[in-house]
Amino acid sequence: MKMFKKLSYASLVFPGSAAGMPIFIFILPYYAGDLGLGLSMVGILFFLGRITDIFTDPIMGVLIDKYPSKWGKHKHWIFMSAPILMVATYFIFIPTTTSPSAFYFFASLLLLYTGFTLCTITQLSWSSFLAPNYDDRTKLLTLRELMSLLSMFCVITIPAIVELYDTSLEAKVFAIGIFVLICTPLLTANALKQVPDSMASHNRVKNENPFKTFGGLFANKMLNKIVFAAVLIGFCTGLNGALYLIWMEVVVELPEYSSRLMLVYYVVSVLGLWIWRELSIRTSKHFSAGVACIYAISILAIGFIGYGFIKELESFARLIAVSWFIILYGFAFSGPLPLINAIIADISDKLALEKNESMSGTVFAYLITLTKIGFALAALVPYLILEMVWGFDISLGTSNTEESKMGIFYLYTFIPIIGYAIAAFLLFTHTFGRQEHADVESTLRDT
């Protein structure tokens, strides 16, 4: 497959990432503070939106596997996801009222994640057809992650520019929404035209309960080990995202640099993506992902210890220290999850051989469903703890108590250390590597 076709495939992640990443960093604080819903309410609604959405995932996965169209196995589902994403983006980023109700926010989130999930599961399932080889799959899915990082780079660049003229969250959120609405139809149409799809016949199983097919995966120990690692990593990255603006304002007291430092973070993560990809090709996917987790733990530990030395520094010196922390931590961001996606694709090949049936859609639906729990808890847990345990009030900013400020610091650094440590152990003990997959690929080719 030529590079332009690979880029066209990878670009399908762009709209979802551009709409999804700001949820943690901008949308949750915007609805909690500027639009008056409060931290606890926003955290609960976000959690319910993600958890409610998981009931559709098993159905989507089985539909992708069992019901191709005349265009192939995947293209029609991608086509359907685009308008759903666009409508949801409009309602969330350009709210029709200055005082949205809890139901308005919940329904908009549910619609957004429905479109996002349909696109994500389909695209990841598609990778099994486009890149059947162990290392080729790693390269394709890290290219997809590069495109995701590019979308995040754009989304951070937009508010960084807007911040020079208007520091309000409303202006930043509105500008991001317009950007997503423009790029979604263009990139979707290009991918549908350029990328080949699997035209192989698929057996349709009538009256099959998708939840039964989905539930059967809970017994697969190899799959669940990697999925649980993904859940933990999703929780860690989501928690850092959900607390980032609050951490920048209340803990390090540099809110005016928040968008620009986040921009630096995503620029650095592109280099990190290349490093972890190269390491995976020289060793294995699971080893490289595990090393990325250990690296994240190291940087967080340095930040945890170093905060005691920098909190009393003058603003400029503190900015330098925080900038270095964000730069170093950025190397870890893009490491584990794209490699885990490639590992899941490998495992889906193993299951296809064992069951004599393509299951990539169902397997990726399983992954997406369970990782949603990690992302959902990433906002709910810290927001509830901050308000109910430490009495943090987002409207008070730096006027909050020192105890609640330290609560933010502990949540931002110490909790992810634990999550990454468990994920690293799970990844290092994975046993399905390059040679094992080559044997499966060879057998699938011959059948």
TORKOL-4160 file (C-alpha; in steps of 0.2 Angstrom, whole numbers, padded with zeros to 4 digits, m for minus):
447
<pt num="1" X="0000" Y="0000" Z="0000"/>
<pt num="2" X="0007" Y="0017" Z="m0005"/>
<pt num="3" X="0011" Y="0030" Z="0008"/>
<pt num="4" X="m0003" Y="0042" Z="0002"/>
<pt num="5" X="m0016" Y="0028" Z="0005"/>
<pt num="6" X="m0008" Y="0024" Z="0022"/>
<pt num="7" X="m0009" Y="0043" Z="0027"/>
<pt num="8" X="m0027" Y="0043" Z="0021"/>
<pt num="9" X="m0031" Y="0028" Z="0032"/>
<pt num="10" X="m0022" Y="0036" Z="0047"/>
<pt num="11" X="m0031" Y="0053" Z="0044"/>
<pt num="12" X="m0047" Y="0044" Z="0049"/>
<pt num="13" X="m0042" Y="0046" Z="0068"/>
<pt num="14" X="m0039" Y="0065" Z="0065"/>
<pt num="15" X="m0057" Y="0071" Z="0068"/>
<pt num="16" X="m0061" Y="0060" Z="0083"/>
<pt num="17" X="m0044" Y="0065" Z="0091"/>
<pt num="18" X="m0047" Y="0083" Z="0088"/>
<pt num="19" X="m0065" Y="0082" Z="0096"/>
<pt num="20" X="m0060" Y="0070" Z="0110"/>
<pt num="21" X="m0044" Y="0077" Z="0117"/>
<pt num="22" X="m0051" Y="0094" Z="0121"/>
<pt num="23" X="m0065" Y="0085" Z="0132"/>
<pt num="24" X="m0053" Y="0083" Z="0146"/>
<pt num="25" X="m0042" Y="0098" Z="0144"/>
<pt num="26" X="m0055" Y="0111" Z="0139"/>
<pt num="27" X="m0073" Y="0105" Z="0139"/>
<pt num="28" X="m0074" Y="0098" Z="0157"/>
<pt num="29" X="m0067" Y="0114" Z="0165"/>
<pt num="30" X="m0078" Y="0125" Z="0153"/>
<pt num="31" X="m0094" Y="0116" Z="0158"/>
<pt num="32" X="m0089" Y="0115" Z="0176"/>
<pt num="33" X="m0084" Y="0133" Z="0178"/>
<pt num="34" X="m0089" Y="0145" Z="0164"/>
<pt num="35" X="m0106" Y="0136" Z="0161"/>
<pt num="36" X="m0109" Y="0133" Z="0180"/>
<pt num="37" X="m0112" Y="0114" Z="0181"/>
<pt num="38" X="m0098" Y="0111" Z="0194"/>
<pt num="39" X="m0084" Y="0099" Z="0195"/>
<pt num="40" X="m0094" Y="0085" Z="0203"/>
<pt num="41" X="m0109" Y="0086" Z="0191"/>
<pt num="42" X="m0097" Y="0087" Z="0176"/>
<pt num="43" X="m0087" Y="0072" Z="0182"/>
<pt num="44" X="m0103" Y="0061" Z="0185"/>
<pt num="45" X="m0111" Y="0066" Z="0168"/>
<pt num="46" X="m0094" Y="0062" Z="0159"/>
<pt num="47" X="m0093" Y="0045" Z="0168"/>
<pt num="48" X="m0112" Y="0041" Z="0164"/>
<pt num="49" X="m0109" Y="0046" Z="0146"/>
<pt num="50" X="m0095" Y="0035" Z="0144"/>
<pt num="51" X="m0102" Y="0020" Z="0154"/>
<pt num="52" X="m0119" Y="0021" Z="0145"/>
<pt num="53" X="m0110" Y="0021" Z="0128"/>
<pt num="54" X="m0102" Y="0005" Z="0131"/>
<pt num="55" X="m0118" Y="m0005" Z="0129"/>
<pt num="56" X="m0117" Y="0000" Z="0110"/>
<pt num="57" X="m0100" Y="m0006" Z="0108"/>
<pt num="58" X="m0102" Y="m0025" Z="0108"/>
<pt num="59" X="m0116" Y="m0022" Z="0095"/>
<pt num="60" X="m0105" Y="m0012" Z="0084"/>
<pt num="61" X="m0091" Y="m0024" Z="0084"/>
<pt num="62" X="m0101" Y="m0039" Z="0079"/>
<pt num="63" X="m0110" Y="m0028" Z="0066"/>
<pt num="64" X="m0093" Y="m0024" Z="0058"/>
<pt num="65" X="m0088" Y="m0042" Z="0058"/>
<pt num="66" X="m0104" Y="m0049" Z="0052"/>
<pt num="67" X="m0112" Y="m0036" Z="0040"/>
<pt num="68" X="m0101" Y="m0030" Z="0026"/>
<pt num="69" X="m0108" Y="m0020" Z="0012"/>
<pt num="70" X="m0104" Y="m0019" Z="m0007"/>
<pt num="71" X="m0091" Y="m0006" Z="m0003"/>
<pt num="72" X="m0082" Y="m0019" Z="0009"/>
<pt num="73" X="m0081" Y="m0023" Z="0027"/>
<pt num="74" X="m0077" Y="m0006" Z="0034"/>
<pt num="75" X="m0081" Y="0009" Z="0023"/>
<pt num="76" X="m0100" Y="0011" Z="0026"/>
<pt num="77" X="m0097" Y="0011" Z="0045"/>
<pt num="78" X="m0084" Y="0025" Z="0043"/>
<pt num="79" X="m0097" Y="0035" Z="0032"/>
<pt num="80" X="m0110" Y="0033" Z="0045"/>
<pt num="81" X="m0099" Y="0039" Z="0059"/>
<pt num="82" X="m0094" Y="0056" Z="0051"/>
<pt num="83" X="m0111" Y="0065" Z="0053"/>
<pt num="84" X="m0114" Y="0059" Z="0070"/>
<pt num="85" X="m0097" Y="0066" Z="0075"/>
<pt num="86" X="m0101" Y="0083" Z="0067"/>
<pt num="87" X="m0118" Y="0085" Z="0075"/>
<pt num="88" X="m0111" Y="0080" Z="0092"/>
<pt num="89" X="m0096" Y="0092" Z="0090"/>
<pt num="90" X="m0108" Y="0107" Z="0086"/>
<pt num="91" X="m0119" Y="0104" Z="0102"/>
<pt num="92" X="m0104" Y="0102" Z="0114"/>
<pt num="93" X="m0092" Y="0115" Z="0107"/>
<pt num="94" X="m0104" Y="0128" Z="0101"/>
<pt num="95" X="m0118" Y="0126" Z="0115"/>
<pt num="96" X="m0135" Y="0133" Z="0110"/>
<pt num="97" X="m0137" Y="0140" Z="0127"/>
<pt num="98" X="m0126" Y="0149" Z="0140"/>
<pt num="99" X="m0134" Y="0139" Z="0154"/>
<pt num="100" X="m0135" Y="0121" Z="0147"/>
<pt num="101" X="m0144" Y="0108" Z="0158"/>
<pt num="102" X="m0136" Y="0092" Z="0164"/>
<pt num="103" X="m0146" Y="0082" Z="0151"/>
<pt num="104" X="m0140" Y="0093" Z="0137"/>
<pt num="105" X="m0121" Y="0090" Z="0142"/>
<pt num="106" X="m0125" Y="0071" Z="0145"/>
<pt num="107" X="m0134" Y="0069" Z="0128"/>
<pt num="108" X="m0121" Y="0078" Z="0118"/>
<pt num="109" X="m0107" Y="0068" Z="0126"/>
<pt num="110" X="m0116" Y="0052" Z="0122"/>
<pt num="111" X="m0119" Y="0056" Z="0104"/>
<pt num="112" X="m0101" Y="0061" Z="0102"/>
<pt num="113" X="m0094" Y="0045" Z="0109"/>
<pt num="114" X="m0106" Y="0035" Z="0099"/>
<pt num="115" X="m0099" Y="0042" Z="0083"/>
<pt num="116" X="m0081" Y="0042" Z="0090"/>
<pt num="117" X="m0083" Y="0023" Z="0095"/>
<pt num="118" X="m0090" Y="0018" Z="0078"/>
<pt num="119" X="m0076" Y="0026" Z="0069"/>
<pt num="120" X="m0062" Y="0020" Z="0080"/>
<pt num="121" X="m0068" Y="0002" Z="0081"/>
<pt num="122" X="m0070" Y="0001" Z="0062"/>
<pt num="123" X="m0053" Y="0009" Z="0059"/>
<pt num="124" X="m0043" Y="m0002" Z="0071"/>
<pt num="125" X="m0052" Y="m0017" Z="0064"/>
<pt num="126" X="m0047" Y="m0011" Z="0046"/>
<pt num="127" X="m0029" Y="m0012" Z="0051"/>
<pt num="128" X="m0029" Y="m0031" Z="0052"/>
<pt num="129" X="m0033" Y="m0031" Z="0033"/>
<pt num="130" X="m0022" Y="m0017" Z="0028"/>
<pt num="131" X="m0006" Y="m0023" Z="0037"/>
<pt num="132" X="m0006" Y="m0042" Z="0041"/>
<pt num="133" X="0012" Y="m0042" Z="0045"/>
<pt num="134" X="0018" Y="m0040" Z="0064"/>
<pt num="135" X="0030" Y="m0025" Z="0060"/>
<pt num="136" X="0020" Y="m0018" Z="0046"/>
<pt num="137" X="0005" Y="m0017" Z="0058"/>
<pt num="138" X="0016" Y="m0008" Z="0071"/>
<pt num="139" X="0021" Y="0005" Z="0058"/>
<pt num="140" X="0003" Y="0008" Z="0051"/>
<pt num="141" X="m0004" Y="0010" Z="0069"/>
<pt num="142" X="0010" Y="0021" Z="0075"/>
<pt num="143" X="0007" Y="0031" Z="0059"/>
<pt num="144" X="m0011" Y="0032" Z="0064"/>
<pt num="145" X="m0005" Y="0038" Z="0081"/>
<pt num="146" X="0006" Y="0051" Z="0073"/>
<pt num="147" X="m0009" Y="0058" Z="0064"/>
<pt num="148" X="m0019" Y="0058" Z="0081"/>
<pt num="149" X="m0004" Y="0068" Z="0088"/>
<pt num="150" X="m0005" Y="0080" Z="0073"/>
<pt num="151" X="m0023" Y="0083" Z="0077"/>
<pt num="152" X="m0020" Y="0086" Z="0095"/>
<pt num="153" X="m0006" Y="0098" Z="0090"/>
<pt num="154" X="m0018" Y="0107" Z="0079"/>
<pt num="155" X="m0031" Y="0108" Z="0093"/>
<pt num="156" X="m0018" Y="0114" Z="0105"/>
<pt num="157" X="m0011" Y="0127" Z="0093"/>
<pt num="158" X="m0029" Y="0134" Z="0090"/>
<pt num="159" X="m0031" Y="0139" Z="0108"/>
<pt num="160" X="m0013" Y="0144" Z="0110"/>
<pt num="161" X="m0016" Y="0157" Z="0096"/>
<pt num="162" X="m0033" Y="0162" Z="0102"/>
<pt num="163" X="m0025" Y="0164" Z="0120"/>
<pt num="164" X="m0015" Y="0179" Z="0113"/>
<pt num="165" X="m0031" Y="0189" Z="0109"/>
<pt num="166" X="m0044" Y="0181" Z="0121"/>
<pt num="167" X="m0040" Y="0170" Z="0136"/>
<pt num="168" X="m0058" Y="0164" Z="0139"/>
<pt num="169" X="m0062" Y="0146" Z="0138"/>
<pt num="170" X="m0077" Y="0150" Z="0128"/>
<pt num="171" X="m0067" Y="0157" Z="0113"/>
<pt num="172" X="m0055" Y="0143" Z="0114"/>
<pt num="173" X="m0068" Y="0129" Z="0114"/>
<pt num="174" X="m0078" Y="0138" Z="0100"/>
<pt num="175" X="m0063" Y="0139" Z="0088"/>
<pt num="176" X="m0059" Y="0121" Z="0091"/>
<pt num="177" X="m0077" Y="0116" Z="0087"/>
<pt num="178" X="m0076" Y="0125" Z="0070"/>
<pt num="179" X="m0060" Y="0117" Z="0066"/>
<pt num="180" X="m0067" Y="0099" Z="0069"/>
<pt num="181" X="m0083" Y="0103" Z="0059"/>
<pt num="182" X="m0072" Y="0108" Z="0044"/>
<pt num="183" X="m0059" Y="0094" Z="0044"/>
<pt num="184" X="m0071" Y="0079" Z="0047"/>
<pt num="185" X="m0080" Y="0078" Z="0030"/>
<pt num="186" X="m0065" Y="0082" Z="0020"/>
<pt num="187" X="m0054" Y="0068" Z="0028"/>
<pt num="188" X="m0068" Y="0056" Z="0029"/>
<pt num="189" X="m0071" Y="0058" Z="0010"/>
<pt num="190" X="m0053" Y="0056" Z="0005"/>
<pt num="191" X="m0051" Y="0040" Z="0015"/>
<pt num="192" X="m0066" Y="0032" Z="0008"/>
<pt num="193" X="m0060" Y="0036" Z="m0009"/>
<pt num="194" X="m0041" Y="0031" Z="m0007"/>
<pt num="195" X="m0040" Y="0016" Z="0005"/>
<pt num="196" X="m0044" Y="m0002" Z="m0001"/>
<pt num="197" X="m0056" Y="m0012" Z="0009"/>
<pt num="198" X="m0058" Y="m0031" Z="0012"/>
<pt num="199" X="m0070" Y="m0038" Z="m0001"/>
<pt num="200" X="m0069" Y="m0056" Z="0006"/>
<pt num="201" X="m0086" Y="m0064" Z="0010"/>
<pt num="202" X="m0091" Y="m0065" Z="0028"/>
<pt num="203" X="m0103" Y="m0078" Z="0036"/>
<pt num="204" X="m0118" Y="m0069" Z="0043"/>
<pt num="205" X="m0124" Y="m0078" Z="0059"/>
<pt num="206" X="m0142" Y="m0076" Z="0060"/>
<pt num="207" X="m0150" Y="m0071" Z="0077"/>
<pt num="208" X="m0133" Y="m0071" Z="0086"/>
<pt num="209" X="m0133" Y="m0062" Z="0102"/>
<pt num="210" X="m0118" Y="m0049" Z="0100"/>
<pt num="211" X="m0117" Y="m0048" Z="0119"/>
<pt num="212" X="m0114" Y="m0067" Z="0120"/>
<pt num="213" X="m0100" Y="m0066" Z="0107"/>
<pt num="214" X="m0093" Y="m0051" Z="0116"/>
<pt num="215" X="m0094" Y="m0059" Z="0133"/>
<pt num="216" X="m0084" Y="m0074" Z="0127"/>
<pt num="217" X="m0069" Y="m0063" Z="0127"/>
<pt num="218" X="m0069" Y="m0061" Z="0146"/>
<pt num="219" X="m0062" Y="m0079" Z="0147"/>
<pt num="220" X="m0046" Y="m0075" Z="0136"/>
<pt num="221" X="m0032" Y="m0072" Z="0149"/>
<pt num="222" X="m0020" Y="m0066" Z="0136"/>
<pt num="223" X="m0032" Y="m0053" Z="0129"/>
<pt num="224" X="m0038" Y="m0047" Z="0146"/>
<pt num="225" X="m0020" Y="m0044" Z="0152"/>
<pt num="226" X="m0017" Y="m0032" Z="0138"/>
<pt num="227" X="m0034" Y="m0024" Z="0139"/>
<pt num="228" X="m0032" Y="m0021" Z="0157"/>
<pt num="229" X="m0015" Y="m0013" Z="0154"/>
<pt num="230" X="m0024" Y="m0001" Z="0141"/>
<pt num="231" X="m0037" Y="0003" Z="0154"/>
<pt num="232" X="m0024" Y="0008" Z="0167"/>
<pt num="233" X="m0014" Y="0018" Z="0154"/>
<pt num="234" X="m0030" Y="0027" Z="0148"/>
<pt num="235" X="m0035" Y="0031" Z="0166"/>
<pt num="236" X="m0017" Y="0039" Z="0169"/>
<pt num="237" X="m0017" Y="0049" Z="0153"/>
<pt num="238" X="m0035" Y="0054" Z="0156"/>
<pt num="239" X="m0032" Y="0059" Z="0174"/>
<pt num="240" X="m0018" Y="0070" Z="0169"/>
<pt num="241" X="m0028" Y="0078" Z="0155"/>
<pt num="242" X="m0043" Y="0081" Z="0166"/>
<pt num="243" X="m0032" Y="0090" Z="0180"/>
<pt num="244" X="m0020" Y="0099" Z="0168"/>
<pt num="245" X="m0028" Y="0116" Z="0168"/>
<pt num="246" X="m0032" Y="0116" Z="0186"/>
<pt num="247" X="m0015" Y="0110" Z="0190"/>
<pt num="248" X="m0007" Y="0124" Z="0180"/>
<pt num="249" X="m0018" Y="0137" Z="0188"/>
<pt num="250" X="m0019" Y="0132" Z="0206"/>
<pt num="251" X="m0003" Y="0121" Z="0209"/>
<pt num="252" X="0011" Y="0129" Z="0198"/>
<pt num="253" X="0002" Y="0145" Z="0196"/>
<pt num="254" X="0006" Y="0148" Z="0178"/>
<pt num="255" X="m0011" Y="0148" Z="0169"/>
<pt num="256" X="m0006" Y="0160" Z="0156"/>
<pt num="257" X="0006" Y="0147" Z="0149"/>
<pt num="258" X="m0006" Y="0132" Z="0149"/>
<pt num="259" X="m0010" Y="0131" Z="0131"/>
<pt num="260" X="0008" Y="0134" Z="0125"/>
<pt num="261" X="0016" Y="0121" Z="0136"/>
<pt num="262" X="0003" Y="0109" Z="0131"/>
<pt num="263" X="0008" Y="0112" Z="0113"/>
<pt num="264" X="0026" Y="0109" Z="0118"/>
<pt num="265" X="0020" Y="0093" Z="0126"/>
<pt num="266" X="0012" Y="0086" Z="0110"/>
<pt num="267" X="0026" Y="0091" Z="0099"/>
<pt num="268" X="0038" Y="0081" Z="0110"/>
<pt num="269" X="0026" Y="0066" Z="0110"/>
<pt num="270" X="0029" Y="0065" Z="0091"/>
<pt num="271" X="0048" Y="0061" Z="0094"/>
<pt num="272" X="0043" Y="0050" Z="0108"/>
<pt num="273" X="0031" Y="0040" Z="0096"/>
<pt num="274" X="0046" Y="0037" Z="0084"/>
<pt num="275" X="0057" Y="0031" Z="0099"/>
<pt num="276" X="0045" Y="0019" Z="0105"/>
<pt num="277" X="0041" Y="0013" Z="0088"/>
<pt num="278" X="0059" Y="0010" Z="0084"/>
<pt num="279" X="0062" Y="0001" Z="0100"/>
<pt num="280" X="0047" Y="m0011" Z="0097"/>
<pt num="281" X="0054" Y="m0015" Z="0080"/>
<pt num="282" X="0071" Y="m0020" Z="0087"/>
<pt num="283" X="0063" Y="m0029" Z="0102"/>
<pt num="284" X="0044" Y="m0032" Z="0103"/>
<pt num="285" X="0028" Y="m0022" Z="0105"/>
<pt num="286" X="0025" Y="m0027" Z="0123"/>
<pt num="287" X="0042" Y="m0024" Z="0129"/>
<pt num="288" X="0043" Y="m0006" Z="0121"/>
<pt num="289" X="0026" Y="m0002" Z="0128"/>
<pt num="290" X="0032" Y="m0008" Z="0145"/>
<pt num="291" X="0048" Y="0003" Z="0145"/>
<pt num="292" X="0037" Y="0018" Z="0140"/>
<pt num="293" X="0027" Y="0015" Z="0156"/>
<pt num="294" X="0043" Y="0014" Z="0167"/>
<pt num="295" X="0049" Y="0030" Z="0159"/>
<pt num="296" X="0033" Y="0039" Z="0163"/>
<pt num="297" X="0035" Y="0033" Z="0181"/>
<pt num="298" X="0052" Y="0039" Z="0182"/>
<pt num="299" X="0047" Y="0057" Z="0176"/>
<pt num="300" X="0032" Y="0058" Z="0188"/>
<pt num="301" X="0043" Y="0052" Z="0202"/>
<pt num="302" X="0055" Y="0066" Z="0198"/>
<pt num="303" X="0041" Y="0079" Z="0197"/>
<pt num="304" X="0034" Y="0072" Z="0214"/>
<pt num="305" X="0051" Y="0075" Z="0222"/>
<pt num="306" X="0055" Y="0091" Z="0213"/>
<pt num="307" X="0040" Y="0100" Z="0217"/>
<pt num="308" X="0046" Y="0104" Z="0235"/>
<pt num="309" X="0061" Y="0113" Z="0228"/>
<pt num="310" X="0052" Y="0123" Z="0214"/>
<pt num="311" X="0036" Y="0129" Z="0222"/>
<pt num="312" X="0045" Y="0144" Z="0231"/>
<pt num="313" X="0054" Y="0149" Z="0215"/>
<pt num="314" X="0051" Y="0165" Z="0206"/>
<pt num="315" X="0039" Y="0164" Z="0191"/>
<pt num="316" X="0052" Y="0163" Z="0177"/>
<pt num="317" X="0062" Y="0150" Z="0186"/>
<pt num="318" X="0047" Y="0140" Z="0190"/>
<pt num="319" X="0041" Y="0141" Z="0172"/>
<pt num="320" X="0058" Y="0134" Z="0166"/>
<pt num="321" X="0057" Y="0119" Z="0179"/>
<pt num="322" X="0038" Y="0115" Z="0174"/>
<pt num="323" X="0042" Y="0116" Z="0156"/>
<pt num="324" X="0056" Y="0103" Z="0157"/>
<pt num="325" X="0044" Y="0092" Z="0167"/>
<pt num="326" X="0031" Y="0093" Z="0153"/>
<pt num="327" X="0044" Y="0091" Z="0139"/>
<pt num="328" X="0051" Y="0075" Z="0148"/>
<pt num="329" X="0034" Y="0068" Z="0152"/>
<pt num="330" X="0028" Y="0071" Z="0134"/>
<pt num="331" X="0040" Y="0058" Z="0128"/>
<pt num="332" X="0029" Y="0045" Z="0137"/>
<pt num="333" X="0012" Y="0050" Z="0131"/>
<pt num="334" X="0012" Y="0042" Z="0114"/>
<pt num="335" X="0021" Y="0026" Z="0118"/>
<pt num="336" X="0010" Y="0013" Z="0125"/>
<pt num="337" X="m0007" Y="0014" Z="0117"/>
<pt num="338" X="m0003" Y="0013" Z="0099"/>
<pt num="339" X="0008" Y="m0002" Z="0102"/>
<pt num="340" X="m0006" Y="m0010" Z="0112"/>
<pt num="341" X="m0018" Y="m0007" Z="0098"/>
<pt num="342" X="m0006" Y="m0017" Z="0087"/>
<pt num="343" X="m0004" Y="m0031" Z="0100"/>
<pt num="344" X="m0023" Y="m0032" Z="0100"/>
<pt num="345" X="m0023" Y="m0034" Z="0081"/>
<pt num="346" X="m0011" Y="m0048" Z="0083"/>
<pt num="347" X="m0022" Y="m0057" Z="0096"/>
<pt num="348" X="m0037" Y="m0055" Z="0085"/>
<pt num="349" X="m0027" Y="m0065" Z="0072"/>
<pt num="350" X="m0024" Y="m0078" Z="0084"/>
<pt num="351" X="m0043" Y="m0079" Z="0088"/>
<pt num="352" X="m0047" Y="m0079" Z="0070"/>
<pt num="353" X="m0037" Y="m0095" Z="0068"/>
<pt num="354" X="m0044" Y="m0103" Z="0083"/>
<pt num="355" X="m0062" Y="m0099" Z="0079"/>
<pt num="356" X="m0060" Y="m0100" Z="0060"/>
<pt num="357" X="m0069" Y="m0083" Z="0059"/>
<pt num="358" X="m0064" Y="m0065" Z="0058"/>
<pt num="359" X="m0066" Y="m0056" Z="0075"/>
<pt num="360" X="m0056" Y="m0040" Z="0073"/>
<pt num="361" X="m0071" Y="m0029" Z="0075"/>
<pt num="362" X="m0077" Y="m0038" Z="0090"/>
<pt num="363" X="m0060" Y="m0039" Z="0098"/>
<pt num="364" X="m0057" Y="m0020" Z="0096"/>
<pt num="365" X="m0075" Y="m0016" Z="0102"/>
<pt num="366" X="m0070" Y="m0026" Z="0118"/>
<pt num="367" X="m0054" Y="m0015" Z="0120"/>
<pt num="368" X="m0063" Y="0001" Z="0117"/>
<pt num="369" X="m0077" Y="m0003" Z="0129"/>
<pt num="370" X="m0066" Y="m0007" Z="0143"/>
<pt num="371" X="m0054" Y="0007" Z="0140"/>
<pt num="372" X="m0069" Y="0019" Z="0141"/>
<pt num="373" X="m0070" Y="0014" Z="0159"/>
<pt num="374" X="m0053" Y="0020" Z="0162"/>
<pt num="375" X="m0056" Y="0036" Z="0154"/>
<pt num="376" X="m0073" Y="0038" Z="0162"/>
<pt num="377" X="m0065" Y="0036" Z="0180"/>
<pt num="378" X="m0051" Y="0048" Z="0175"/>
<pt num="379" X="m0063" Y="0063" Z="0176"/>
<pt num="380" X="m0075" Y="0056" Z="0189"/>
<pt num="381" X="m0062" Y="0050" Z="0203"/>
<pt num="382" X="m0051" Y="0066" Z="0204"/>
<pt num="383" X="m0066" Y="0078" Z="0203"/>
<pt num="384" X="m0076" Y="0070" Z="0216"/>
<pt num="385" X="m0061" Y="0068" Z="0228"/>
<pt num="386" X="m0056" Y="0086" Z="0225"/>
<pt num="387" X="m0073" Y="0093" Z="0230"/>
<pt num="388" X="m0079" Y="0080" Z="0243"/>
<pt num="389" X="m0063" Y="0076" Z="0252"/>
<pt num="390" X="m0053" Y="0092" Z="0250"/>
<pt num="391" X="m0067" Y="0104" Z="0247"/>
<pt num="392" X="m0059" Y="0111" Z="0232"/>
<pt num="393" X="m0070" Y="0125" Z="0223"/>
<pt num="394" X="m0065" Y="0128" Z="0205"/>
<pt num="395" X="m0072" Y="0145" Z="0205"/>
<pt num="396" X="m0059" Y="0151" Z="0219"/>
<pt num="397" X="m0044" Y="0146" Z="0209"/>
<pt num="398" X="m0028" Y="0150" Z="0219"/>
<pt num="399" X="m0039" Y="0155" Z="0234"/>
<pt num="400" X="m0042" Y="0137" Z="0238"/>
<pt num="401" X="m0034" Y="0130" Z="0254"/>
<pt num="402" X="m0016" Y="0124" Z="0253"/>
<pt num="403" X="m0023" Y="0106" Z="0258"/>
<pt num="404" X="m0034" Y="0106" Z="0242"/>
<pt num="405" X="m0020" Y="0112" Z="0232"/>
<pt num="406" X="m0008" Y="0098" Z="0238"/>
<pt num="407" X="m0023" Y="0086" Z="0234"/>
<pt num="408" X="m0022" Y="0091" Z="0216"/>
<pt num="409" X="m0003" Y="0088" Z="0216"/>
<pt num="410" X="m0005" Y="0071" Z="0224"/>
<pt num="411" X="m0018" Y="0066" Z="0211"/>
<pt num="412" X="m0009" Y="0072" Z="0196"/>
<pt num="413" X="0008" Y="0063" Z="0200"/>
<pt num="414" X="0006" Y="0049" Z="0213"/>
<pt num="415" X="m0010" Y="0040" Z="0206"/>
<pt num="416" X="m0003" Y="0038" Z="0188"/>
<pt num="417" X="0013" Y="0031" Z="0196"/>
<pt num="418" X="0003" Y="0016" Z="0203"/>
<pt num="419" X="m0007" Y="0014" Z="0187"/>
<pt num="420" X="0008" Y="0014" Z="0175"/>
<pt num="421" X="0018" Y="0002" Z="0187"/>
<pt num="422" X="0004" Y="m0011" Z="0186"/>
<pt num="423" X="0002" Y="m0009" Z="0167"/>
<pt num="424" X="0021" Y="m0011" Z="0164"/>
<pt num="425" X="0020" Y="m0028" Z="0174"/>
<pt num="426" X="0006" Y="m0034" Z="0163"/>
<pt num="427" X="0015" Y="m0029" Z="0147"/>
<pt num="428" X="0032" Y="m0036" Z="0152"/>
<pt num="429" X="0023" Y="m0053" Z="0155"/>
<pt num="430" X="0015" Y="m0054" Z="0138"/>
<pt num="431" X="0021" Y="m0069" Z="0128"/>
<pt num="432" X="0013" Y="m0068" Z="0111"/>
<pt num="433" X="0028" Y="m0060" Z="0101"/>
<pt num="434" X="0034" Y="m0058" Z="0083"/>
<pt num="435" X="0038" Y="m0077" Z="0080"/>
<pt num="436" X="0022" Y="m0083" Z="0087"/>
<pt num="437" X="0012" Y="m0070" Z="0076"/>
<pt num="438" X="0022" Y="m0075" Z="0061"/>
<pt num="439" X="0016" Y="m0093" Z="0063"/>
<pt num="440" X="m0002" Y="m0088" Z="0065"/>
<pt num="441" X="0000" Y="m0077" Z="0050"/>
<pt num="442" X="0007" Y="m0091" Z="0039"/>
<pt num="443" X="m0007" Y="m0103" Z="0044"/>
<pt num="444" X="m0020" Y="m0090" Z="0041"/>
<pt num="445" X="m0013" Y="m0087" Z="0024"/>
<pt num="446" X="m0013" Y="m0105" Z="0019"/>
<pt num="447" X="m0031" Y="m0108" Z="0025"/>
